[in-house]
Amino acid sequence: MIDRTSLGQLSGKDLKGPDGSSIGKIKDVYEATDGGGGTFATVNTGLFGGGSSFFPLDAADLRGDDVVVPFDKDVVKDAPRVENDEELTAPEEQRLYEYYSQYSGGSTTGTTATGMAAGTETDRTPDVGHDTSGPTTDSAMTRSEEQLRVGTEKTESGRARLRKYVETETETRTVPVSHEEVRVEREPITDANRGAAGDGPAISEEEHEVVLTEERPVVQKEAVPVERVRVDKETVTEQETVTEDVRKERIDLDAGTEASTDRR
């Protein structure tokens, strides 16, 4: 049981189930205006703090910085909704007591918080056809189900960079080269060359020298640009299968006599 002096400190505390699992953050405490103490509080049970559910404070205990109730998260999350969470009326309070009593062995019966209820004790008796788990609307029941909303988000999957380095290759080229060789030619004396043959002494010793030449390969290297390389990106679309559990409400007919059951 939570002491009345601690009620103002409950907002923002963690609400946990009997096994220590987190249910949500406590939002508001509904304290009776007649000084009778707190009866109910709300807890955020939805994603990102959305969705508030009522739970009875007389079934809760304060353990350290946490508030512990004997109900798991699904029980608290499925508690009857209140039309106007600024005020908890007597019929709404009664429906909450009846709902939680089935999970606590009837211990969550509570007392009437007259400061929170707008009606009297006779307002707690449901009329014929009155909804037992929520506000009375009409003669129909709404069936809801969860549907998947699948989207995409961009995340970094890796990085690519260009890196330039130097490697050495051996390249072979064939180039034609020429050289001069000595060839001795003998020609007889004729009238055409007789004059040139008579220059010089008739008998003598002499030398005649001829310069020989040859070609050799000459190699020069020069750095020249050959291409431009850049990194570009392209988007590739693939099909990926997403599997997730969704909940669906089922509506069955529960009657004392045999009747057809409509399942959808």
C-alpha positions as CSV (number, residue, x, y, z in Angstrom):
1,M,0.0,0.0,0.0
2,I,1.3,3.5,-0.9
3,D,1.3,6.1,1.9
4,R,-0.8,9.2,1.2
5,T,2.2,11.4,1.8
6,S,4.0,9.8,-1.2
7,L,1.3,10.5,-3.7
8,G,2.8,13.8,-4.9
9,Q,6.1,12.0,-5.7
10,L,4.7,9.2,-7.9
11,S,4.5,11.2,-11.1
12,G,7.4,10.2,-13.4
13,K,8.3,7.0,-11.5
14,D,8.6,3.7,-13.2
15,L,5.6,1.3,-12.9
16,K,6.6,-2.3,-12.9
17,G,4.8,-5.7,-13.0
18,P,5.2,-8.5,-10.4
19,D,8.2,-10.0,-12.4
20,G,10.0,-6.6,-12.5
21,S,9.2,-5.9,-16.1
22,S,8.6,-2.3,-17.0
23,I,5.1,-1.1,-17.7
24,G,5.6,2.6,-18.3
25,K,6.1,6.0,-16.6
26,I,3.4,7.2,-14.1
27,K,1.7,10.3,-15.5
28,D,-1.0,11.6,-13.2
29,V,-2.4,10.7,-9.7
30,Y,-6.1,11.0,-9.1
31,E,-6.6,11.9,-5.5
32,A,-10.0,12.2,-3.9
33,T,-10.9,15.8,-3.0
34,D,-12.5,14.7,0.3
35,G,-9.0,13.8,1.6
36,G,-9.6,10.1,1.3
37,G,-6.3,9.4,-0.4
38,G,-5.3,8.5,-4.0
39,T,-7.4,5.9,-5.7
40,F,-6.1,5.7,-9.3
41,A,-3.2,6.8,-11.3
42,T,-2.4,6.8,-15.1
43,V,0.6,5.3,-16.8
44,N,2.0,5.9,-20.3
45,T,1.9,2.5,-21.9
46,G,2.2,3.5,-25.6
47,L,5.2,4.2,-27.8
48,F,7.0,7.6,-27.3
49,G,4.9,8.2,-24.2
50,G,1.5,8.0,-26.0
51,G,-1.5,6.2,-24.6
52,S,-2.5,6.4,-20.9
53,S,-4.0,3.6,-18.9
54,F,-5.6,3.7,-15.4
55,F,-4.5,1.4,-12.5
56,P,-5.6,1.2,-8.9
57,L,-3.1,2.7,-6.4
58,D,-4.5,0.5,-3.5
59,A,-3.0,-2.5,-5.3
60,A,0.4,-0.9,-5.7
61,D,3.5,-0.9,-3.5
62,L,6.4,1.5,-3.5
63,R,9.7,-0.4,-3.7
64,G,12.7,2.0,-3.8
65,D,12.2,4.3,-6.7
66,D,9.7,2.0,-8.5
67,V,6.0,1.4,-8.1
68,V,5.0,-2.3,-8.4
69,V,1.6,-3.7,-9.2
70,P,0.4,-7.3,-9.3
71,F,-0.5,-6.9,-13.0
72,D,1.6,-7.3,-16.2
73,K,1.8,-4.7,-18.9
74,D,-0.9,-6.2,-21.1
75,V,-3.4,-6.2,-18.3
76,V,-2.7,-2.5,-17.6
77,K,-2.6,-1.6,-21.3
78,D,-6.0,-3.2,-21.9
79,A,-7.7,-1.5,-19.0
80,P,-11.0,0.3,-19.8
81,R,-10.5,3.7,-21.3
82,V,-11.8,6.9,-19.8
83,E,-13.6,9.5,-22.0
84,N,-12.2,12.5,-20.2
85,D,-9.0,11.8,-18.4
86,E,-9.3,15.1,-16.5
87,E,-12.1,13.6,-14.4
88,L,-12.8,10.0,-13.3
89,T,-16.6,9.5,-12.9
90,A,-18.2,7.0,-10.5
91,P,-19.3,4.6,-13.3
92,E,-15.8,4.7,-14.9
93,E,-14.2,4.0,-11.5
94,Q,-16.5,1.1,-11.0
95,R,-15.7,-0.4,-14.4
96,L,-12.0,-0.1,-13.5
97,Y,-12.5,-1.9,-10.2
98,E,-14.4,-4.7,-11.8
99,Y,-11.8,-5.1,-14.6
100,Y,-8.8,-5.3,-12.2
101,S,-10.6,-7.5,-9.7
102,Q,-10.6,-10.4,-12.2
103,Y,-6.8,-10.3,-12.2
104,S,-6.2,-9.8,-8.5
105,G,-8.7,-12.4,-7.0
106,G,-11.2,-9.7,-6.1
107,S,-8.7,-7.8,-3.9
108,T,-9.0,-4.6,-5.9
109,T,-12.5,-3.7,-4.8
110,G,-11.6,-0.3,-3.4
111,T,-13.8,2.3,-1.7
112,T,-15.9,5.0,-3.2
113,A,-13.8,8.2,-3.9
114,T,-16.6,10.7,-3.8
115,G,-14.3,13.6,-4.6
116,M,-13.6,12.0,-8.0
117,A,-17.0,10.7,-8.9
118,A,-19.7,12.9,-10.4
119,G,-22.6,10.5,-9.6
120,T,-23.8,8.6,-6.6
121,E,-23.4,5.0,-5.5
122,T,-26.5,4.0,-7.4
123,D,-24.8,5.1,-10.6
124,R,-22.4,2.1,-10.3
125,T,-25.2,-0.4,-11.1
126,P,-24.9,-1.1,-14.9
127,D,-28.2,-1.0,-16.9
128,V,-29.2,-3.8,-19.3
129,G,-26.9,-3.6,-22.3
130,H,-24.3,-1.5,-20.5
131,D,-20.7,-2.0,-21.6
132,T,-18.8,-3.7,-18.8
133,S,-15.3,-2.9,-20.1
134,G,-15.6,0.6,-21.4
135,P,-17.9,3.6,-22.0
136,T,-21.4,2.7,-23.3
137,T,-21.8,3.7,-27.0
138,D,-24.4,1.9,-28.9
139,S,-25.5,-1.7,-29.6
140,A,-22.5,-2.5,-31.7
141,M,-19.0,-3.5,-30.8
142,T,-16.0,-2.2,-32.7
143,R,-13.4,-4.8,-33.8
144,S,-9.9,-3.4,-34.4
145,E,-6.7,-4.9,-35.6
146,E,-3.1,-3.9,-36.1
147,Q,-1.8,-3.2,-39.6
148,L,1.8,-2.9,-40.7
149,R,3.1,0.4,-41.9
150,V,6.4,-0.4,-43.6
151,G,8.7,2.4,-44.7
152,T,12.4,2.9,-45.2
153,E,15.2,4.9,-43.6
154,K,18.7,5.7,-44.8
155,T,21.6,4.4,-42.8
156,E,25.3,4.4,-43.6
157,S,26.3,1.0,-45.0
158,G,30.0,1.6,-45.8
159,R,32.5,4.0,-47.4
160,A,34.5,3.8,-50.6
161,R,37.6,5.9,-51.5
162,L,40.0,6.2,-54.4
163,R,43.7,5.5,-53.6
164,K,46.6,6.1,-56.1
165,Y,49.8,4.1,-55.8
166,V,52.8,3.4,-58.1
167,E,53.7,0.0,-59.5
168,T,56.5,-0.9,-61.9
169,E,56.0,-3.0,-65.0
170,T,58.5,-4.3,-67.5
171,E,57.7,-3.2,-71.1
172,T,59.4,-4.6,-74.2
173,R,59.6,-2.7,-77.5
174,T,61.4,-3.7,-80.8
175,V,63.2,-0.9,-82.6
176,P,65.2,-1.3,-85.9
177,V,68.9,-0.3,-85.7
178,S,71.5,-0.2,-88.5
179,H,75.3,-0.3,-88.6
180,E,77.9,-0.1,-91.3
181,E,80.2,-3.0,-92.3
182,V,83.4,-3.1,-94.5
183,R,83.2,-4.6,-97.8
184,V,86.2,-4.7,-100.2
185,E,85.5,-4.0,-103.8
186,R,88.0,-4.5,-106.7
187,E,87.5,-2.9,-110.1
188,P,89.8,-3.2,-113.2
189,I,91.6,-0.2,-114.6
190,T,89.6,1.4,-117.3
191,D,89.7,4.6,-119.3
192,A,87.2,6.1,-116.9
193,N,89.4,5.5,-113.8
194,R,92.8,5.6,-115.3
195,G,93.5,9.2,-114.3
196,A,92.5,8.6,-110.6
197,A,94.6,5.5,-110.6
198,G,97.7,7.3,-111.8
199,D,97.7,9.9,-108.9
200,G,100.5,9.2,-106.5
201,P,103.7,7.3,-106.7
202,A,103.9,4.2,-108.8
203,I,105.2,2.0,-106.0
204,S,104.6,3.0,-102.4
205,E,103.1,2.0,-99.0
206,E,100.0,3.8,-97.7
207,E,96.9,3.4,-95.6
208,H,93.3,4.4,-96.3
209,E,90.9,4.7,-93.3
210,V,87.1,4.5,-93.5
211,V,84.9,5.5,-90.4
212,L,82.1,2.9,-89.6
213,T,78.9,4.0,-87.8
214,E,76.1,2.1,-86.2
215,E,72.7,3.0,-84.5
216,R,72.0,2.2,-80.8
217,P,68.6,2.2,-79.0
218,V,68.0,5.3,-76.9
219,V,65.3,5.1,-74.2
220,Q,63.6,8.1,-72.7
221,K,60.7,8.2,-70.3
222,E,58.0,10.9,-70.0
223,A,55.0,11.1,-67.6
224,V,51.8,11.9,-69.5
225,P,48.1,11.9,-68.2
226,V,46.1,8.9,-69.6
227,E,42.7,9.0,-67.9
228,R,40.6,10.6,-65.2
229,V,39.0,8.4,-62.5
230,R,36.3,9.4,-60.1
231,V,33.9,7.7,-57.6
232,D,30.2,7.9,-58.4
233,K,27.1,6.4,-56.8
234,E,24.1,4.7,-58.2
235,T,20.9,3.6,-56.4
236,V,20.0,-0.1,-56.7
237,T,16.5,-1.1,-55.6
238,E,16.0,-4.6,-54.2
239,Q,12.9,-6.3,-52.7
240,E,13.3,-7.2,-49.0
241,T,10.7,-9.2,-47.0
242,V,9.6,-7.8,-43.6
243,T,7.9,-10.2,-41.1
244,E,6.2,-8.9,-38.0
245,D,3.5,-10.1,-35.6
246,V,0.2,-8.1,-35.7
247,R,-2.7,-8.4,-33.2
248,K,-6.3,-8.7,-34.3
249,E,-9.4,-8.6,-32.2
250,R,-11.9,-11.4,-32.5
251,I,-15.5,-11.1,-31.6
252,D,-17.4,-14.2,-30.5
253,L,-20.9,-14.7,-29.3
254,D,-21.0,-15.9,-25.7
255,A,-24.6,-17.0,-24.9
256,G,-26.3,-19.4,-22.5
257,T,-27.9,-21.3,-25.4
258,E,-26.4,-22.6,-28.6
259,A,-25.9,-19.9,-31.2
260,S,-23.9,-19.3,-34.4
261,T,-20.5,-17.8,-33.9
262,D,-19.3,-15.1,-36.3
263,R,-15.5,-15.1,-36.6
264,R,-13.8,-12.7,-38.8
